[in-house]
Amino acid sequence: MHGGRPIPIALLAGALLLAAPASAEVVDARADGFTSHHVSVMPTRPDMVWQALVNWQAWWDPAHSYSEVPGALRLDARAGGALVERWPGGSVEHA
């Protein structure tokens, strides 16, 4: 939220495009997968980036969910919290 208003997705997308060159490296590779480490510097306040990232229902494409219901995803952004999708008649914990 910015001044009590949701942060427009276009603002976040613009900030991502203006970010300093991102770097990434594969830190572990195995036959069944890999681990990568990504770094990018955002030209905006950290609290604005955090609020945009944890506000899943504002930017996640509902076509990539079980319910396909906009706003069904909620992230409890704290230690032990979960990414949960709820819709009439069902729910799932993603992470």
N, C-alpha and C positions, 0 to 999 in steps of 0.2 A: 504494500500500500504506500502511496505517496501522497501525503497531505490528506489522508482519509479516503483517497480514491485508488482503485486498482491501477497498477502500472500497465500501460498499454503494451501489448505484445510487440507492436511495431517498434516501440522505444527499446525494448530489450533486444530485439533482432538487430536494430541499428547499432546498439552498443556492441553486440557480438561481432558485427562486421567491421567495426572500427577498432576492435581490440588489437593489441600488439600481436605480432606474429606468434602463433601458438606453436608450442613444441610438444612432441610426443616421443616416447620411446617404449619399446617392448622390454619389460624388465624380467619376464619369465615366459618361456615357451615350452609347451609339452604337446604330446600327440593329441590330447583331449581339449586343448584350449591354450589361452595365453593371458597374461596380465600386462596391461599397458598403463603408463603414467602420462597424463596430459597436463600441460600448464598453459594458461592464457591470462593476460592482464586485461582487466576490464576498465575502461575509462569512465567509471561511474562509482557511486558510493557502494561499499560492500553491503549495507543493509538493503539497498534497492535490489541488488542482484539476488541476495538471499530470499527476499520476499517473492520475487518473480520465480525463482527456482522451486520453492516449496509450494507454490500455488498451482499444483498440477492441473486442477480442473480448468484453469484459464488457458493452458497451452497444449495439453495432451490431446491428440486426435482420438476421438471416441471410437473411430473405426478400429483402433488397435487396443480394444478392451473387450471383455466378455459381454458386457451389457450394451455396448454402443450407445450409452446414455451420456450426453454431455454433462459434466459436473458430477458424475458418479464416483470419481476418484478423490480420495482425501489422504493427505500425508500428515501424520502426527510427527512433526519434525523435532523429535527429541530422542535422547538415548532410550532405547527400548520401544520407540514408537513404530508404527507400521504404515505401509501404503495399502489402503483398503478401498475396495470398490463395492458399493452397495446400490442395489436397484430393487424395485418392487418384486418380491418373490425370490431374491437371491443376494449373495454376497461372496466375496473372495478376498483373501489377504495375499497380496502380491509379494510383499517383502517386509 
